[in-house]
Amino acid sequence: MIKFGPSGNSLSFYEEGHKHTFEAAKWLAEKGLSAFEYSFGRGVRINDESAELIKNEFSAHGIEISVHAPYYTNFASEDDVKIQNSIEYVKQSVIAAHKMGAKRTVFHPASCGKMDRSEAVKRTYASLELLSAALDEFDFDFIVCPETMGKFNQIGTIDEVLGFCKTDKRFYPCLDFGHINSYTQGSLKTEDDYKRLIDKIFDALPDERAKNVHVHFSKIQYGAKGEIRHLTFADKEYGPEFEPLASVIVKYDLSPHIICESDGTMAEDALYMKNVYNSIRRANL
């Protein structure tokens, strides 16, 4: 089943007097949303009591949780210590996700640094093999999602991410369409633009992962080097727009988790996407 929700809490959540993430479960359910992404962007810091409280509240209100591993993972690093650290960050995130009742953990694959891109990609493949081996120790179900990235010096084009996902069936692509649009300098405009990307996924991953991809969506300002900053859906200068993607989702009968990463209006823009999707779906019945 397709799910929509925010990454983190909207400004309105706090403006209404809420303080703690466990309160977001009821708040989101009342809005008609069904997903939430919890970010460990600056480190995996959550105690067991808080994790259990979040698990219970979100489960009670039917909200599917995913988590985002620390932002500074780099599986192309030339420093073996940093590779091991990146593996540990993802492992810690998967463990915390399990305690919170979440199955999906998103992570950033790598950056080039001063390396040639082809060398950085090669190193990323080798390091992800180590990650796969390290994840074998877990005896519970989980999914890890390498994310498409938005800056030119980052590893994470859609082709690179799909290649990584071919190496382990527990790897599901996280398609950040704002990042893809930034990296390709505004290429996502029409339904056919999105269709070409979705076709790539079905060609690369002929299993349930193609229909159940993880999605990040927001409008993003970009420049000569790619992504600059996240915006809200009120922005009229930068894309991408959700409507053509919604049409493709309906036509392909996809069931992704769609997480909105707008700047401060994540829940509101997630609800907008849900309403757009439902409108297009009804029109196609």
N, C-alpha and C positions, 0 to 999 in steps of 0.2 A: 504494500500500500504506500502511495506517495505521501510524504510528510513534509511539512513546512515549519520553520521556526527560526529563531535568532541565534547568532553567536554572541553570547553574553546578554546582559540586561540593558534594555533601552533606557534612555534618560527619563522617559515618562514613568518607568518602574520606580525609580528613586524619587521622582517628583511627587508621586502618589504616596510616599511615606514608607515604602518597602526598603529593607536594608540587606536582607540575606537571600542568597540564591535559592534556598529551599522554598522560599515564598513564591518564586517565579512559577512553580508548577501549577498552582491554582490560578495564578494571574494569566498564564498562557492558555490554559484550558478554557478559561472563561472567554478568551478572545477567539477560540476556535483553532488554535495552533497545536501542533502535535510533535514538535522536535525542539531540541535545545542543544547548543554546543558549548561546553565548558572549556575554557582555555587555560592551559598550564604554560602560557607563553613565556613567562619568566622563571619557570621552575615548578616542579611537581610538589606543591605544598598543600596538602589537605590531610587532616587527621581522620582516623577511622570513624569517629563519632559523627563528624560532618558528612563523610561519604555515605554512611548508613542513613542519615537523615534525608539527604538528597535522594538516595535510592528509593526510600519508602515514599516520599512525597511525589516524586515524578512518576513512580509506578502507579500510585493511587489515582493520579490524574491522567494517566495514559499518554505521558510525554516521553518520547524516545530521546535518550541522551547519547551524545557523542562527545569526545574530548579532542583537544588539540595539544599535541606534544610541544615542549619548549621550542620556540622559534629558531633557536640557534643550532639545531642539528645540521651537520655538514658531513655527508657520507663520501665526499670527494677529498677531504682533507689529506694533506701529505703527512700529517702528524698522527701516528697510530694511537696516541693517547686520546686525541680528539675524536677519532673514529670510535674507540671504546666508550668514550663519554656519550657520543650520539646514540650508540646502541643502548646504553643505560637509560638515557632520557626517554627513549621509546618504550623500553621495558617498564620503567617506573610509571609511565603514562598508561600502559596497558593494564598494569596491576591496579592502579587507582581507578581506571575506567571500570574494571570488573567489580570493584568494591562499590562503585556508584551505580551499578546496574547498566553500564554502557558496554556496547560491543565494539564500536568503531573508534579508532584512534587515528587522527590525521597527523601527518608530519611533513616537514619541508625536506626534500631530498638532499640538496647540496648547492654550493656555489663554486664558481670556477677559480676565484682568487686570481693568481697570476698564471694559472695553467691554461694550455690550449683546451678548448671545449671538448674535443674528442678524448683527450687524456682524462679530463675531469669526469666525463661520462663513464669511461672504462673503470676508473677508480670507484665510482658510485656503484656500478654493478658488483664489483668485488666485495665492497663493504656491505651491500645489501644481502649478499650470500651469508656473511657473518651474522647479520641481524636475523635472518631466517633461522639459522642454527641456534641462536640464542633464544629465540621465541619458542623453540621446540620444547623447552622445559615446562611450559604452561599446559595444564591439563583441563582448561576451560576454553569455550568457544570465543573467538575474538576476530576482528578484522583490522588491518592496518592500511591506511590510505595515503600513499604518496601524492602530494599535491602539485598541480600545475602552477608554475610561478610566473611573476609578472615583470621581472627585471632582466635585462639582457645578460648580466653576469651570473644569473642563477641557473642551475640545472633544473629542468622541469617543464619542457615543452610537452605538448600532448603526446607526441611520438615517443619522447623519452620516458614519460610516465607509463605509457602503455607497455613499453619494453620492460620496464621494471616489474610491472604487474604480471607479465608472462612467466616470471621466475618463481612465483609462489602463489598458490591459489588463495592464500589468506590476504593477498594484496589486492585491494579494490581501488580503482582510480578515484582521486578527488579532483573533479573538474571545477576549477575556479574560473568562471567565465569572465569575470572582471580582469583577472590576471591574463588570461588568454587574449582578451581584447587589447590589453595594454602592451603585451609582448608583440602582438602583430599590428600594433599602431592603428587600432580601430577597425579591424576586419569584420567584426560581428555586427551585421546590420540586417540581413534578411534571413528568412526561414531556410533557404538553401545553405547559407553560411553555417548555421547550426547543424543542418542535416549532414553536411560533409564531416563534421566532427563526430557526430553520433555514429555514422557509418564506419568511421575508423575504429571506434570502440568495438562494434560488432564484428568487424574483420579481425581484430586483434584478440578479443576475448569472447569466443563463441560459447559462453556459459552464462550463468545467472548474474555474473558481475556486470555485464553490459546493461541489463535492465535495472539493476539495483545500485548504480553508481552513487557516489557521494558528491554533492554539488555545493559549491560556495557561489553566491551571486551578490554582486553589488556593482554600482557604477564607480569607476575609478578614474581619476585624473592621471594622464600619462604624458611623458615627454620623450626626448630623444633617446633616453636610456631605459624606457619602459615605465613601469608603475611609479607614481608619485604619492598619491594619497587616496583614501576611500572617501566617497561622497554619499549623498542620499539620493533617493529616487526623484527628488525635486529638481535635481540638476538637469539642465537641458543641453549642455555642451558636450558632455562625455557620455559614452555608453558603458556597457551595452544595454539594450532594452530587453525586457523579459518576454514580451508578447510573442515574438517569433520562436523563441525557445519553447514556450508553453505549447504552441501548435505542434512542434516536433515531438514533444513528450506525449501529447495526446495521440498523434498518428502512429508512433512507435509503441504505444502502450507501455511506457516506461514507468517505473516505480522508485524513483530516486529519493534520497533524503536531501532536501533543499534548505540550506542554511544561509540566512541573509547576514551579510557583513557590512551593512550600511553604517555610516558614521552617526551613531546615536539614535537612529530610528529603525533599528534592526527588526523589532517585533512588528512595527507598523508596516514596514516594507515587505516583511514576510507575509503578513496578512493580505497585502495588496497582491502579491504573487499567487497566493492561494485562490483569491477571488478571480483573478485573470484566468488561471488554469481551469477552475470550475466553470466559468462562463464559456470558454472555448470547448471544454469537454461536453457540456450540455448542447452546444450548437452542433456538435458532431455526432450526437446520438441518433 
